Amino acid sequence: MQVTFIDIIKHASGKLSKKSDIYVRTFRKSGKQYATQRKEGYQNTRSPEQAAMRKAFGARNKKAKLWLDANSNPPTEAYLKIQDEFERQTTYPNLQNYVANAYIALGRPL
């Protein structure tokens, strides 16, 4: 089915409205648009594995935040080293995320 979007939603991405089950995605570089309709409502039931993963993720991030807070003012040598590594990488969006995943999750010493 061919869908032609009106001008109002030509640059939109996401749900059309709060109660809508239609999602729109616009790729800005190519200008292509895709729309999909959700058949079933979202079920917010987590499996035990998902709950354990969320708990572990929260604990890692909390530990990273505590370490960053303790070592950032005044900056320690270890903090400056990690900050330099963070600035050279492109995977993680912020320093806390980098410390949590590249150090704590892998068991590397801080």
Secondary structure by P-SEA (a helix, b strand, c coil): cbbbbccccccccccccccccbbbbbcccccbbbbbbbcccccccccaaaaaaaaaaaaaaaaaaaaaaaccccccaaaaaaaaaaaaccccccaaaaaacccccccccc
